[in-house]
Amino acid sequence: MAQSTLQVNAEFGPYHVERQIAVGGMAEIYLASTTGVAGFKKLLALKAILPDFAGDSRFVDMLIQEAKLAVSLSHPNIVQTFDLGLINDVYFISMEFVDGPDFFHVLSKLGNQDRTIPIAAAMHVVKEVMGALNYAHHKTDSKGQDQTIIHRDVSPQNIMLSMQGEVKLGDFGIAKAANATTRTRAGVIKGKLVYMAPEQAWGQKVDHRLDIFSAGVVLYEALTGASLYTEDNPAKLLADVRQANIPPPSQRNPGLSAEIDQLVMKALEPQPDDRY
């Protein structure tokens, strides 16, 4: 698949594309800017949907539906979504630019140095993520009607850490749109599987408690410095995720207390009714 959907150092509608930040399974992310009166300049991120996805009407319909919900979210621990647009046959989402790495990058760097993140720091990051999820799970519309927005893809890659110390969860609703298409890049499914709740892996009806399970996986991996599942075979990995037979994190990191074990394992209960 061709990369660089947008031309760098060029105009894209009202935006000036500064540089490419990352390439994901269904989109490319660019740093862009807008200018205003007296040289006013605002930086933001553009997520350009890859052509294979943009050509799928089911995906586009779901993306529009989910983007409408994402735009309504306003919380200090959520990456703000500004708009969903279409320019030159390219669907894009404009959003807040978070100046800093994602949590996956930080954990990977530490892992390469045979180090783990301090327990207090790991707990803080996930606590902030839970603040974002609590807000979304209890979201109501202007008429007070329950919206219950589910993330569906809580993972270290979607947790941004700003240089100012902020923790922000991004990509609300995008996973639901991605589920509407079969155009998934090789390796993407495996990466998502690791953070899925059992009911999600079974294809059963899900609710907000799947996000709690996924956040538990993120915390487990941050505290232990290791992946929750080590199986490489996709079929066997899927079976492991569905079973969710997970040992307490202290078995992998003896420095963890029984209290932390209890906290993490409550989030990782196979049955949703047994979770927080």
N, C-alpha and C positions, 0 to 999 in steps of 0.2 A: 504494500500500500504506500502510495506517495505521501511524503510528509510535507511540511511547510504549506499548509492550506492558505495561510495569509502571507503576504510579502512583507518582510521585515524592513523597517525604515521607510515605510510607505503609508499612504492614507487608506483607511478602510472605513468608508462612510464618515462619520464625525470623529473617528478615532485616528490617532497616529500610532502605528505599530512599532514599538521600541525594540523588542526582542522576543524570541521564543523562550519560554520558561521550562516547559515540559511537554512530553508526548505521552498520552495515556491510551487506554484500550479503546476509547470511543471519541476522544477529542484531543486537540492540541491547545495548550495554554500559552497565552502571550501577555507580556507586559505592554500596556497601551496607555495613551494619555489623551486628554482633551484640553483645549485651551479656551480661555474666555477673555473678558475685558482686562485691559492693562497687564497682559502677559500672564494672567492667572492660568496655572497648569495643575491638572489633577491626574494622578496615576490610578489605574484600575487594571483588573485582569480580564482578559477576553478568553472564553473557552469556545474554540471553534470546533463544531461537531464534524467529525470525519465524514467524507462523502458516502461511504458504505452505509452509515447510519442515517444520514440526512435523506437518503433515497428510499427509506422505509417509512411508509405513511403511518403505520401503527406506532412506530417509535416517535415520529414527529408529533402525532396527536397526543401521546402520553407525555412527551417532553413539554408541550405547551400547557397541558393540565397541571403538571407538577411544578413548572416554573411559576405559574400563577400563585401557587401556595408558597413557594420559596420566597417570592418577592414580599409576601406579607410578614415574613419572619424578621423581627427586630430584637436582637439580644446581643449583649457584649461578647458572648461565647459562640456566636454563629457568624460565619462569613456572610456578609450582606450581599444578597442578589439584587441587582438593579433592574435588569431588563433581559428579555429574550427577543432577539431580532433576526432578520433575514436580509443580508446584503450580498448582492452578486451571487445568488444561489447558495450562500454559506449561512447556515444557522449558527448563531452564536449566543452565548450568555455573558453579559457583562456583570462583573462582581467586584467586590472590595479586594484590593491588593493587599495581601498580608506579607510584610517584609520580614521573611524568616523561613526557616526550613520546616518541613513536615516532621511529625513525630517518628515516622519510619526512618527518615534520614538520620536523626539523632540516635535512635536505638541501633541502627546499623553501624554507625561510626564507633559507638561504644563497644559493640560486639566485636568489631575488627581489632579492638585494642584489649580484648578479653576483660572488659569492664562492664558493669551494669549501672544503670541510673540509680541514684540514691532513692531509698524507699519513699522518703517524704516527697521527693519530686515526682515520682511515678504516681503516688496517691493524689498529689495536687492536680496533675494534668487530667487524670480521669475524673476527679471531682468536678473540675470545670466543664468537662464534656458532659457529665451527668446533669449539670445545670442547664446546658443547652438542650439536652434531650427532655428534661422535665418541662421546660418551657414549651417545646414543640408538641409534646404528648398531651399537654393541657391547653393547647391553642384553641381559641374560639374566634368566630368571625364577628363582624360588626353587629350582628343580631344576637350574639351570645350563643350561637349554635356551635356545638363541639366539632372541631376539625380533626383532632388527633393525628397530627402529622408524624409519620414514621420515617426514620432515616433509611433503614434497610441496608446500609453499607458503612457502619461504624468500623473503622480500621485506622491503623497508624498513618496510612497514606492520606487520609481525609482529615487529620488533626493537624492544624497549623500552629506553629509557635512563633510569635512575632519577636523581633529584637527588643521590643518594649516589655516583654514578659507576658503577653497575652496568649491565651489558649483559645483557638477558634475552630469549630467544627464546620466543615464545608460539604458541598454536594448533596444537600437535602433533596430527596425525591428523585435524584438522577438514576439511582439503581432501579427504581420501579419502571422508569422509562426504558432502561436498558433491557429489562426483562421482557419487554414487548417485542423484541427482535431476536433473531437467531444469528445476527452478524456479530459474533463475539470473537475477538482476536485470540489466537492460541496463547495459553498461559493465563489469561484473565480469569477464567472460571476457577482455576486452581487457587489463585491468589485470594479470590473472594470466598471460596469454600472454607478456608481456615477460620474465618470470623463469623460464619453462619451459625445460627441456632439450629438445633435438630429439626424443629418443625419447618423451618425454612428449607433445609436440605431435603426434607421429605416432600416438599411441594404442598404442604398443608396450609390451611388458612392461618394467617399470622396477625399479631397485633403488636403494640408498642413494646411488649416484653422481649421481642427478638433483639431490639436495640440494647436492652439491658444485658442480655447474654453476650452480645458482641463487645460491649464495653468491658465486660468481665474478661473476655479473651485478651483484649488490649492490655488490661491491667496485669493479667497473669504473665503475659510475655514480657512486659516491662519489668516486673518484679523478679523474674527468673532469668532473663537474658536469653531465652530460648523460645523457639516456636512451640506452640501448644501441640501441634501434630507434626510428626516427622516423616509421614508416609509420602513417597513421591508418586506412586501409582494413583492416577486420578480416581479410578473405581474404588480402590481400597481406602483412599482418603475420604471419599464420599461416605463409605460405610462407617469409618471412624467418627466422622462429624455427626452422622445420624445417631450413633450410639452414645456419643458424648461421655465415654468412660474416662473421666479426667482425674488424675491423681492430685492431691493438694499441692499447691506451689512450694510448700516447705520441703517436699521431697526432692525438688530440684535446687532450692536455695534454702539450706538449713538455717540461715540467719533470719528467716521469717517467723513471726510469732503465730501461736494458735489462733489469736484474734484475727490476724490478717488472713489465715487459711479460711476461717469461717466466713469472713466477709467476701472473699473471692468465690468460694465454692457456692455460696448462696446465689450469686449472680449466674453461676454456671450450672444450675440445676437443669437436668434434661427436660423436666416437665415445667412449662411456663407457670403453672399455678404455684410451684414451689419456690419461684424466684421472688425477688423484691417486688 
